[in-house]
Amino acid sequence: MNLVAIVLAYNEEKHIVRCINSIKKITNNIVVVDCFSTDETVTLAKNNGAAVLQNEWVNHSVQFNWALKKINQKYDWIIRVDADEYLTCDLCAEINTKLPNISKSVSGIYLRRNIIFQNSLLRYGGVSNLPVLRLFRNGEGICEDRWMDEHINIKGRKIYFSNDLIDHNLNSLEWWIDKHNQYSNKEALEILDLKYDILLRNRQNRKHNSRPKSWIKERVFIKLPHGYRSLLYFIYRYIILFGFLDGRSGFAFHFLQGFWYRYLVDAKVDEVNRYLNQHKNFSANQAVKKFLNIEL
C-alpha cells in the first residue's frame, strides 16, 4: 500500500504533532503544505518526520490542488487530513486492513467525520458521522474550485469506511468566531456568485455538482428569505435533529454555526447587494473587495 497524506497548515503548532502522529499509523509519507506560518508549525512538522512545502494562500481549493501537482506519481493513494483533525486507531486499523485489497474499480473512499467542540463530542444535530471523501487514488481526484465548502471530486466508484476521523480544534472560542467571520466572507462570495456570475469556473463546476447537500443549499436554502432561513436551519438542527441532546456545548455549536454564522453570511450578502443597487457604476468584483476583503 503506497499512501501519502497531505495536510494543509497555517499556525497549527497546537495540532500538527497530534495530526502527524495519528497519520504515522497508516503511512510515514506525510506532506505538510504550509502557507508561511509564523509559529512553530514548520519546525514541529519537520522534527516529527513530515516533508514541508510552502505556498502562498488563496483558498483551500487552490492550495490543495497545488499540493496535488507536487505529489510524486509513485504514490497509489492520497489522504487529505486537516491539521486540527486526527485519525482514530480504529480508522487506522481499517485503512491498513482494507486498502491493500480494494478493488481497482474503486477511486475514492468516504470516511466518517465527527466533531469535538469545547471538549464535547457532538452526537446530534446532523453533524455526527458525516461522510467526507478524503481518501482517493492518485490522479483520480481534484478539489472543487470553490471559495467555501469545497470537496474532492471523484469520477469513479466510491465506497464508505466505517470508522472515524475526528475534528477537534484546541483553539479558543474567540479564535473560532474570528475564523468563521472570515469563512462568512467566502460563503457570501459563493452566494453572490449565483446572482452576478463573479466566478466563472465556479459556475461550470456547479453545473456538474451532484452532491445532495450542495443541491439543497443552492436550489432550496438559498431561495428562502434572508435571516429567516438561518433561524429555520437552527431549529431544524437543534430541535428536529435533536441537537439539544448535546447539552451546553451542543447549544453553543448549533447556535453559532447553525444560526449566527449563516445570519452573518446573509447580512454580508445584503450589504453588498444594497451597495451595488445604490452605486450602479461599481462592479460586483469591486464590491466584494470593498466589503468582503477578497481580491478576485
BAPALO-623609 format. One line per 2 residues: number of its first residue (from 1); their letters; for each residue y, z, x of C-alpha. Coordinates in steps of 0.2 Angstrom, whole numbers, plus 5000, padded with zeros to 4 digits. Last residue first. Example, Ala and Ser with C-alpha at 12.3 -4.5 7.8 and 13.67 -1.06 7.14 Angstrom:
2> SA> 4995,5036,5068 | 4978,5039,5062
REM end
This chain:
296> LE> 5191,4963,4947 | 5200,4979,4953
294> IN> 5196,4994,4943 | 5209,5008,4941
292> LF> 5205,5010,4922 | 5223,5009,4916
290> KK> 5233,4997,4927 | 5218,4988,4934
288> VA> 5210,4985,4917 | 5227,4980,4910
286> QN> 5229,4967,4924 | 5212,4960,4920
284> AS> 5216,4959,4902 | 5231,4948,4906
282> FN> 5249,4954,4903 | 5262,4942,4895
280> KH> 5257,4948,4877 | 5263,4966,4881
278> QN> 5262,4976,4865 | 5245,4970,4860
276> LY> 5239,4971,4878 | 5245,4989,4878
274> RN> 5236,4994,4862 | 5220,4986,4868
272> VE> 5220,4995,4885 | 5224,5012,4876
270> DV> 5210,5009,4863 | 5197,5005,4876
268> KA> 5202,5021,4885 | 5201,5032,4869
266> DV> 5184,5024,4866 | 5177,5029,4883
264> LY> 5184,5046,4881 | 5175,5048,4864
262> RY> 5159,5042,4873 | 5161,5055,4886
260> WF> 5166,5069,4874 | 5152,5066,4862
258> GQ> 5134,5063,4869 | 5138,5067,4887
256> LF> 5149,5082,4884 | 5142,5088,4868
254> HF> 5124,5084,4872 | 5125,5092,4889
252> AF> 5134,5108,4884 | 5123,5110,4868
250> GS> 5107,5108,4879 | 5113,5120,4891
248> RG> 5116,5133,4878 | 5099,5131,4869
246> DL> 5088,5116,4872 | 5082,5117,4854
244> FG> 5099,5111,4848 | 5094,5094,4854
242> FL> 5083,5092,4840 | 5083,5073,4838
240> II> 5091,5074,4821 | 5103,5088,4826
238> YR> 5109,5086,4843 | 5106,5068,4847
236> YI> 5110,5061,4830 | 5125,5073,4828
234> FY> 5132,5068,4845 | 5130,5049,4840
232> LL> 5139,5052,4824 | 5153,5060,4833
230> SR> 5154,5047,4846 | 5154,5034,4832
228> YG> 5168,5042,4823 | 5180,5040,4838
226> HP> 5181,5021,4836 | 5173,5015,4820
224> LK> 5156,5007,4822 | 5154,4990,4829
222> IF> 5150,4995,4846 | 5135,5006,4840
220> VR> 5127,4991,4832 | 5127,4975,4842
218> EK> 5131,4981,4860 | 5123,4998,4859
216> IW> 5108,4993,4849 | 5104,4978,4860
214> SK> 5107,4988,4876 | 5094,5001,4870
212> PR> 5082,4988,4864 | 5082,4979,4881
210> SN> 5081,4960,4878 | 5096,4955,4889
208> HK> 5096,4936,4891 | 5113,4933,4883
206> RN> 5120,4949,4891 | 5117,4942,4908
204> QR> 5127,4927,4905 | 5141,4938,4898
202> NR> 5140,4950,4913 | 5142,4934,4924
200> LL> 5158,4930,4915 | 5166,4947,4917
198> ID> 5183,4948,4908 | 5176,4940,4892
196> YK> 5190,4947,4882 | 5181,4956,4867
194> LD> 5164,4960,4874 | 5172,4963,4891
192> LI> 5182,4977,4884 | 5166,4986,4880
190> EL> 5160,4984,4898 | 5177,4989,4905
188> AE> 5177,5005,4894 | 5160,5009,4902
186> KN> 5167,5007,4919 | 5182,5018,4916
184> SY> 5170,5031,4907 | 5160,5032,4923
182> QN> 5175,5038,4932 | 5178,5052,4919
180> HK> 5159,5055,4920 | 5160,5059,4939
178> DI> 5175,5071,4936 | 5165,5080,4922
176> WW> 5150,5082,4934 | 5161,5088,4948
174> EL> 5169,5101,4937 | 5151,5106,4931
172> SN> 5147,5110,4949 | 5135,5100,4960
170> LN> 5116,5103,4960 | 5111,5087,4951
168> HD> 5093,5087,4945 | 5086,5070,4939
166> IL> 5067,5072,4940 | 5055,5058,4941
164> DN> 5040,5062,4931 | 5022,5057,4927
162> SF> 5014,5044,4915 | 5015,5028,4924
160> YI> 5020,5013,4912 | 5017,4994,4914
158> KR> 5027,4979,4916 | 5022,4960,4917
156> GK> 5034,4948,4925 | 5052,4944,4923
154> IN> 5059,4960,4930 | 5077,4966,4928
152> IH> 5082,4982,4936 | 5094,4992,4925
150> ED> 5113,4994,4925 | 5121,5007,4913
148> MW> 5139,5003,4920 | 5148,4990,4930
146> RD> 5134,4977,4926 | 5126,4963,4936
144> EC> 5109,4968,4931 | 5098,4974,4946
142> IG> 5085,4962,4953 | 5067,4962,4953
140> EG> 5052,4951,4958 | 5056,4949,4977
138> NR> 5047,4965,4982 | 5036,4971,4968
136> FL> 5043,4984,4957 | 5045,5003,4955
134> RL> 5061,5010,4946 | 5060,5004,4928
132> VP> 5065,5019,4918 | 5056,5026,4904
130> LN> 5064,5042,4896 | 5053,5057,4896
128> SV> 5067,5068,4890 | 5085,5062,4884
126> GG> 5082,5059,4866 | 5090,5076,4861
124> YR> 5075,5086,4866 | 5066,5093,4882
122> LL> 5081,5096,4894 | 5075,5106,4909
120> SN> 5088,5120,4912 | 5096,5123,4929
118> QF> 5113,5118,4923 | 5106,5101,4918
116> II> 5088,5096,4923 | 5085,5079,4917
114> NR> 5068,5070,4915 | 5064,5052,4920
112> RL> 5047,5044,4916 | 5042,5030,4927
110> YI> 5041,5012,4922 | 5032,4999,4933
108> GS> 5036,4982,4938 | 5028,4965,4943
106> VS> 5010,4967,4936 | 4999,4951,4936
104> KS> 4993,4956,4954 | 4983,4970,4946
102> IN> 4987,4987,4952 | 4974,4995,4964
100> PL> 4985,5001,4978 | 4997,5007,4965
98> KT> 4986,5019,4956 | 4981,5033,4967
96> NI> 4996,5035,4978 | 5008,5032,4963
94> EA> 4999,5045,4953 | 4999,5058,4967
92> CL> 5017,5055,4969 | 5020,5057,4951
90> DC> 5010,5073,4950 | 5020,5080,4965
88> TL> 5036,5077,4956 | 5048,5063,4963
86> YE> 5066,5068,4966 | 5083,5064,4960
84> DA> 5100,5068,4966 | 5100,5054,4979
82> DV> 5095,5041,4966 | 5077,5033,4969
80> RI> 5073,5015,4969 | 5055,5010,4973
78> IW> 5051,4994,4981 | 5033,4986,4983
76> DY> 5025,4974,4995 | 5035,4977,5010
74> KQ> 5034,4964,5024 | 5049,4954,5016
72> NI> 5061,4966,5025 | 5074,4974,5014
70> KK> 5092,4968,5018 | 5093,4957,5003
68> LA> 5088,4971,4992 | 5101,4983,4999
66> WN> 5115,4971,4993 | 5107,4970,4976
64> FQ> 5108,4989,4976 | 5126,4990,4981
62> VS> 5132,4976,4969 | 5123,4985,4954
60> HN> 5129,5002,4958 | 5147,4997,4959
58> VW> 5159,4991,4972 | 5156,5002,4987
56> EN> 5157,4997,5005 | 5141,4996,5015
54> QL> 5131,5007,5026 | 5113,5006,5031
52> VA> 5103,5021,5036 | 5084,5022,5040
50> AG> 5076,5039,5035 | 5067,5051,5046
48> NN> 5074,5068,5041 | 5087,5068,5055
46> KA> 5093,5051,5050 | 5096,5057,5032
44> LT> 5104,5073,5037 | 5116,5064,5049
42> VT> 5120,5051,5035 | 5123,5064,5022
40> ED> 5133,5076,5032 | 5150,5074,5023
38> TS> 5162,5059,5023 | 5150,5047,5016
36> FC> 5153,5029,5021 | 5145,5019,5007
34> DV> 5127,5024,5011 | 5111,5015,5008
32> VV> 5097,5026,5013 | 5081,5016,5017
30> IN> 5065,5026,5017 | 5048,5019,5024
28> NT> 5039,5035,5026 | 5029,5032,5010
26> IK> 5021,5041,4995 | 5023,5060,4999
24> KI> 5038,5055,5010 | 5048,5052,4994
22> SN> 5049,5070,4989 | 5055,5075,5007
20> IC> 5069,5061,5006 | 5075,5067,4989
18> RV> 5076,5086,4994 | 5084,5080,5011
16> IH> 5097,5070,5002 | 5102,5082,4988
14> KE> 5116,5094,4994 | 5122,5082,5008
12> EN> 5125,5068,4995 | 5142,5063,5000
10> YA> 5138,5045,4994 | 5121,5038,4993
8> LV> 5110,5024,4986 | 5091,5027,4990
6> IA> 5079,5013,4993 | 5061,5017,4995
4> VL> 5049,5005,5004 | 5030,5003,4999
2> NM> 5016,4994,5008 | 5000,5000,5000
REM end
